[in-house]
């Protein structure tokens, strides 16, 4: 396991793509609303595997991901439609961490450039983790974060990485 090194621009571009992916699914197939992992493969792009965030609270998901793609996911993120400041205000974060098989992962703060969701332009901010493709096997990814306004996430992914 190794970290996928991204520039701020690359990370911001991936964060915008992640939002477009996450919002592309109907609610009945939404990877973000999913509580089991059954919709984790919703229209995944060919060059990266996105893992969904949540709408808050505790979620435990099980899913299979390919061994040939890097992985990108939010630990805590937000999106804004107001573009006056040209930069969304980041969340005030009390705690944010991610562990893969008990090993802490580095988190990166990325802000997107304006991007389209539906008919409106948006900006997004978040703390993200990025991994190079994982070797085939079983992994446990734990994501925990709390903002100072009380929003919290506690997500566990049981990942099966399979040969592509």
C-alpha positions, 0 to 999 in steps of 0.5 A: 500500500502506498499513497498516491501523490497528487498535486493540489490541481490534480486533487481538486480535479479528482474532487470535482469528478468525485462530486459529479460521480456521487451526484450522478446516481439516482437516490435508489442507487446512490453510493453515498446513501448506500448502507451496505456497499451494494452500489459502490460500483455505480458508474465507476470511471476507468482510471480511478475507483471512487469510494463514497462518503456518507450523509453522516453517521455510522455506515459499514459497507462491503464491496469489491474493487479492482486491483488495477486502479488507484483509490480516491475518497473523502474523509470529510467534504462539502460542496457550495453553490455560491461562487462569489468568494471563488473559494468555499469556506472549509469546514472547521474540523475537530477530528479527521482520520483514515486507516487502512488495515490499522495503518494511518493514511495521510489526508490532503486538503483539496479545493476544486475549481468551479465545476458543473453539477446539473445546471449550477456551478459549484465549488467543493472543499474536502479532506481526501485520501488517495491510494495507489492500486492495492494488491489483491486481498482483503482490507479494512478501511476506517474513516472517522471525522467530526466537524466543530458544528457536530457533523460526524462520519464513522465509515468502515469499508470491508474491501475485497481487491480482485485482479482486474 
